[in-house]
Amino acid sequence: MRKLWGWNRICGDIIEVTLKIRSAINALQVALSDPISFGSNILSEAYGSYSSGEKSYRGYKLYFEYLPQGKTIVKYQYPQNNPGTFELPSTRAKRLYIQSYLARITSFYGQFNT
């Protein structure tokens, strides 16, 4: 097994995703898209202060009717089902009716063994 971020990771391990969102302003109607690795399924609803969410095989899309200034935390879990090395696209946040406001979080890189 290869060490990854100080933990031994193998297929079937449950990954808990913690999104720490920092907003410089009070924002209305924000959509956040967070990708997951191929072949994984999100286990349950996210917990945190968001209005609604959509789970799919691509990731989690969270909607905030109101995103307060400061820090907001949202968490969810999924199992890593496939072995191999993968790189996820960026997490993206945007205001729904003002497209010029966009934020990206750098991509995630990981390796999982059988």
C-alpha positions as a Markdown table, in Angstrom:
| # | Residue | x | y | z |
|---|---|---|---|---|
| 1 | Met | 0.0 | 0.0 | 0.0 |
| 2 | Arg | 1.2 | 3.5 | -0.8 |
| 3 | Lys | 0.9 | 6.2 | 1.8 |
| 4 | Leu | -1.3 | 9.1 | 0.6 |
| 5 | Trp | -1.6 | 12.3 | 2.8 |
| 6 | Gly | -0.5 | 10.3 | 5.8 |
| 7 | Trp | -3.3 | 7.6 | 5.4 |
| 8 | Asn | -3.3 | 4.2 | 3.7 |
| 9 | Arg | -6.0 | 4.5 | 1.1 |
| 10 | Ile | -7.5 | 1.5 | -0.7 |
| 11 | Cys | -10.5 | 0.9 | -2.8 |
| 12 | Gly | -13.7 | 0.9 | -0.8 |
| 13 | Asp | -12.4 | 3.5 | 1.6 |
| 14 | Ile | -15.0 | 6.2 | 2.5 |
| 15 | Ile | -13.8 | 9.7 | 1.7 |
| 16 | Glu | -15.3 | 12.5 | 3.6 |
| 17 | Val | -15.2 | 15.8 | 1.6 |
| 18 | Thr | -15.2 | 19.0 | 3.6 |
| 19 | Leu | -15.8 | 22.2 | 1.7 |
| 20 | Lys | -14.7 | 25.3 | 3.5 |
| 21 | Ile | -16.3 | 28.2 | 1.7 |
| 22 | Arg | -15.2 | 31.7 | 2.4 |
| 23 | Ser | -17.2 | 34.5 | 1.0 |
| 24 | Ala | -16.0 | 38.1 | 0.9 |
| 25 | Ile | -19.5 | 39.4 | 0.5 |
| 26 | Asn | -23.1 | 38.4 | 1.3 |
| 27 | Ala | -24.1 | 36.6 | -1.8 |
| 28 | Leu | -27.5 | 35.6 | -3.1 |
| 29 | Gln | -28.2 | 32.5 | -5.2 |
| 30 | Val | -24.9 | 30.7 | -5.5 |
| 31 | Ala | -24.3 | 27.3 | -7.1 |
| 32 | Leu | -21.3 | 25.2 | -6.2 |
| 33 | Ser | -20.2 | 22.2 | -8.2 |
| 34 | Asp | -17.8 | 19.7 | -6.5 |
| 35 | Pro | -16.6 | 16.7 | -8.7 |
| 36 | Ile | -16.0 | 13.2 | -7.4 |
| 37 | Ser | -13.9 | 10.5 | -9.0 |
| 38 | Phe | -15.2 | 8.2 | -11.7 |
| 39 | Gly | -17.3 | 5.2 | -10.6 |
| 40 | Ser | -18.1 | 6.6 | -7.1 |
| 41 | Asn | -21.5 | 7.3 | -5.7 |
| 42 | Ile | -22.3 | 9.9 | -3.0 |
| 43 | Leu | -23.6 | 8.1 | 0.1 |
| 44 | Ser | -26.0 | 10.5 | 1.7 |
| 45 | Glu | -27.1 | 14.1 | 1.7 |
| 46 | Ala | -24.5 | 16.7 | 2.5 |
| 47 | Tyr | -24.7 | 18.4 | 5.9 |
| 48 | Gly | -24.1 | 22.0 | 6.3 |
| 49 | Ser | -26.0 | 25.3 | 5.6 |
| 50 | Tyr | -27.1 | 25.1 | 2.0 |
| 51 | Ser | -30.5 | 25.4 | 0.4 |
| 52 | Ser | -30.7 | 22.3 | -1.8 |
| 53 | Gly | -28.4 | 19.8 | -3.5 |
| 54 | Glu | -28.2 | 17.4 | -6.5 |
| 55 | Lys | -26.2 | 14.2 | -6.3 |
| 56 | Ser | -24.9 | 12.6 | -9.5 |
| 57 | Tyr | -22.2 | 10.3 | -10.8 |
| 58 | Arg | -20.2 | 13.5 | -11.7 |
| 59 | Gly | -20.3 | 15.0 | -8.2 |
| 60 | Tyr | -22.4 | 17.2 | -5.9 |
| 61 | Lys | -24.1 | 20.4 | -7.0 |
| 62 | Leu | -25.1 | 22.6 | -4.0 |
| 63 | Tyr | -27.3 | 25.6 | -4.1 |
| 64 | Phe | -27.3 | 28.5 | -1.6 |
| 65 | Glu | -30.1 | 31.0 | -1.7 |
| 66 | Tyr | -28.1 | 33.1 | 0.7 |
| 67 | Leu | -24.4 | 32.6 | 1.3 |
| 68 | Pro | -23.3 | 34.9 | 4.2 |
| 69 | Gln | -20.1 | 36.7 | 4.4 |
| 70 | Gly | -17.4 | 34.7 | 6.1 |
| 71 | Lys | -16.9 | 30.9 | 6.4 |
| 72 | Thr | -19.4 | 28.2 | 5.6 |
| 73 | Ile | -18.7 | 24.5 | 5.9 |
| 74 | Val | -20.4 | 21.7 | 4.0 |
| 75 | Lys | -19.5 | 18.0 | 4.2 |
| 76 | Tyr | -20.4 | 14.8 | 2.4 |
| 77 | Gln | -19.1 | 11.3 | 1.9 |
| 78 | Tyr | -18.4 | 8.8 | -0.9 |
| 79 | Pro | -16.6 | 5.5 | -1.3 |
| 80 | Gln | -13.6 | 5.3 | -3.7 |
| 81 | Asn | -14.6 | 2.3 | -5.8 |
| 82 | Asn | -11.9 | 2.2 | -8.5 |
| 83 | Pro | -8.1 | 1.7 | -8.1 |
| 84 | Gly | -5.7 | 3.9 | -9.9 |
| 85 | Thr | -4.4 | 7.4 | -10.1 |
| 86 | Phe | -6.9 | 10.2 | -10.8 |
| 87 | Glu | -7.1 | 14.0 | -11.0 |
| 88 | Leu | -10.3 | 15.8 | -10.4 |
| 89 | Pro | -11.4 | 19.0 | -12.1 |
| 90 | Ser | -11.7 | 22.2 | -10.1 |
| 91 | Thr | -14.5 | 22.8 | -7.7 |
| 92 | Arg | -16.5 | 25.8 | -9.1 |
| 93 | Ala | -18.8 | 28.3 | -7.4 |
| 94 | Lys | -20.7 | 31.0 | -9.2 |
| 95 | Arg | -23.6 | 33.3 | -8.7 |
| 96 | Leu | -26.6 | 32.2 | -10.7 |
| 97 | Tyr | -27.7 | 35.4 | -12.3 |
| 98 | Ile | -24.4 | 37.3 | -12.2 |
| 99 | Gln | -22.1 | 35.1 | -14.2 |
| 100 | Ser | -19.1 | 37.4 | -13.8 |
| 101 | Tyr | -18.7 | 36.2 | -10.2 |
| 102 | Leu | -16.8 | 32.9 | -10.3 |
| 103 | Ala | -14.5 | 31.0 | -8.0 |
| 104 | Arg | -12.4 | 27.9 | -8.6 |
| 105 | Ile | -10.6 | 25.7 | -6.2 |
| 106 | Thr | -7.5 | 23.9 | -7.5 |
| 107 | Ser | -7.9 | 20.3 | -8.7 |
| 108 | Phe | -7.4 | 17.3 | -6.5 |
| 109 | Tyr | -4.9 | 14.5 | -7.2 |
| 110 | Gly | -4.9 | 11.1 | -5.6 |
| 111 | Gln | -3.9 | 7.5 | -6.0 |
| 112 | Phe | -5.8 | 4.5 | -4.7 |
| 113 | Asn | -4.6 | 0.9 | -4.6 |
| 114 | Thr | -6.6 | -2.4 | -4.7 |
